[in-house]
Amino acid sequence: MLKPHARYEDIVRFMRSMDFPDDAARQYTEIHLHRIGRTLEQVPPPRSSGRILELGAYMQMTPALQCVLGYTEVRGAFFGPLGKIDEKSITAGGREVFRCFVDLFDAEKDRYPYVDGRFETVLACEILEHLIHDPMHLLIEVNRVLEDEGTLVLTTPNVTSFTAVARVLEQSGHPQLYSKYADPRGEYAETEIPHVREYTPPELAEAIEDAGFDVISLATEVIPGYGTEKWVKEFLQRHSFPTDLRGEQMYCIARKRAGKPVLRYPKFLYDV
């Protein structure tokens, strides 16, 4: 279980103060506000360079990295042609409060456009489950661009959650927390990648350790609304199955360890 942090309320207050391009964007942020707040409160305060990178920057969490958490140089990254750079800004009450550059590249294939050890913290939130080809490339590149003892903050769904177990036992749905394809009639049908592979907590820890990190903490949290926690927990306990790390959302904090061996293709993840 995650322990509450004093910054949570400040983060949520700031998120709600931002101007949104439309009602859909505001509604999406409000639905995911708890997860966003819980993620951001896990981010360590700046201690060295003040440089932080957010992979998959939709400009929801990004402004808070500077405006609430105090990082002095915030960089975003998003999928697109390598070498292209977008400039984004956020307003609150009609006044600009944040501006940053967002670098475009393929997080599974390209060498990231940053020198070794550039950042003290990197966020990779709700990305890993969408990767198609090579998730270890992402983790290893993150390791490269982090300074020694730098921090990776990673979130992703848990495929062994109470909800996943319930769906399997009841045959009531797919065990992945989200398994739908984008609407083929929609604007983003060609670019929106569904959840390709959700991870178990031991798999997530193994992949991150194999990429040259030490896992500092790995916690899960139950997402309200699924209603499976109580009866599935009782069922697992009754049959002597583990009940820890069964929340639908995983939060992992890892630290780069210089010189730690890297396993490029873990056998649990690649058919090699």
C-alpha positions, 0 to 999 in steps of 0.5 A: 500500500502507498502511504499518503504524502503531504504534497497530494492535496497541493498537486490535486489543487494545482491540477484542477486550477489548470485551463483545459482545451475542452470538456473532454480533457477536463473530464479525463483528468478528473477521472484519473486525478487520484492516480495522477496525484498518487504518481506525482507524490512519489516523485522525489524532490530535486536534489542535483541538476533539477532536470526531469523527463516525462515520457508520454507527456500529455501535458497533464502531469507535466506542469506540476513537475515544475509548478508544484514539485520544483524541478527547474528544467522539465522536458517532455517526450512523445511518439513522433518523427525523431528530431522534431521538437514541439513547444507546449504551454499551459495556462491557469485562469488565462495566465501562462504558468508553464512552458516546455519542449517536447521531443518526438521519437519512438521510445521502443526503437530510437536512441533518445535525444539526450546525452548520458546522465542528463536527468536526475528523474524520469517518469514512464507512466501508463506507457509500458502496457502499450509497447508493441516491440521492445519494452526493454529498449525503453527501460535501458534508454531511461537508464542511460539518460539518468544520472547515477543514483537517478530515479525512475518513476513507473506506473502500469496496470496489474494483471494479477489484481483482484479485478483480474482474478474476478474476471477469470473466475467469473468468465466476466471479462478479459483479465487485463484492466483495459483490453479494448481497441480504439474505435476504428471510425475515430480520429486516432484509430491509426495511432492509439495503441491498446494495452498490448501486455499488462504485467504482474508485479514480479515481472515488472520488478524483474524487467526493471532490475534487468535494465540496471536498476534497483527497485526501491519500492513496488506498491499497488492500489485498489481502484475504486469502482470495480467492487472485487476487492473484498470477495476475491481477497477472502477467496484467495485467503481461504485457498492459501493464495497470496493477497498482497500486491493485488491492487489494480494500479502498480507504482514502482520507484527504482534507482539507477545503479552504476555498473549493474549488469544489464540483461537485454532480453529477459526470457520471460519477456522475449521469445529468444 
